[in-house]
Structures are given as structure tokens and as C-alpha cells.
Amino acid sequence: MEHLPPVGWANVATKDDLHRLDDRIDRVEVVLTSRIDSVEASLSSRVDSVEVALSSRIDSVDAKLLGRIDVLDANLRGAIDRAMRLNTLVTVGVLGTLTTVVTTLT
């Protein structure tokens, strides 16, 4: 007992003191577990809400991009079609000119 600090027996915890402390810790654990569960549910709900909002925005951007791609595709196809028609006209014109030149020379 020489290694214990010089205090009286009134400062020594009894088994009842330890049981009361254990009960108090159990009550605090229940309260904290309940609060953690509540925060977890709240965060889960908020994450779900953000997920829905982001999914909606992604779908909207996706639809806009697909629309723009369709427009660009139509424009490109139109430009290619016009270039092919012009190329065909030029080729026919050149062939006609060559035919005329060959006919004249023979």
C-alpha cells in the first residue's frame, strides 16, 4: 500500500461506484449510437438526393450532346453530299471538254 497516494478510504471507489459508472457509460453509449445512426441516416438521404440530382444533370447533358452530335452529323453529311455533287459536275464537265477536244483533233 506504500505505492498508493496518501488519500482516505472515502476516495476509494466501491463496487457500487463502478456499477453506477458502468451503467452511465452504457447510457452514453446508447445515446451516442442513436445519434450516430441518426447522422448516418441523414447523410445517406442527402447522398441519395445528390446522386439523383447529378444523375438528372448527367442525363440532361447527355441528351444535349447527342442532339448536337446529330446536328453536326447532318451538317457534315450535307457538306459531303454537296462536295460529291460538285466533284461529279466538274468531272462530267472535264470529260465533256476532253471528248470535244478528242473529237476535234481526230
Sequence and secondary structure as in RCSB ss.txt:
>XXXX:A:sequence
MEHLPPVGWANVATKDDLHRLDDRIDRVEVVLTSRIDSVEASLSSRVDSVEVALSSRIDSVDAKLLGRIDVLDAN
LRGAIDRAMRLNTLVTVGVLGTLTTVVTTLT
>XXXX:A:secstr
 TTS S  GGGS  HHHHHHHHHHHHHHHHHHHHHHHHHHHHHHHHHHHHHHHHHHHHHHHHHHHHHHHHHHHHH
HHHHHHHHHHHHHHHHHHHHHHHHHHHHHH 
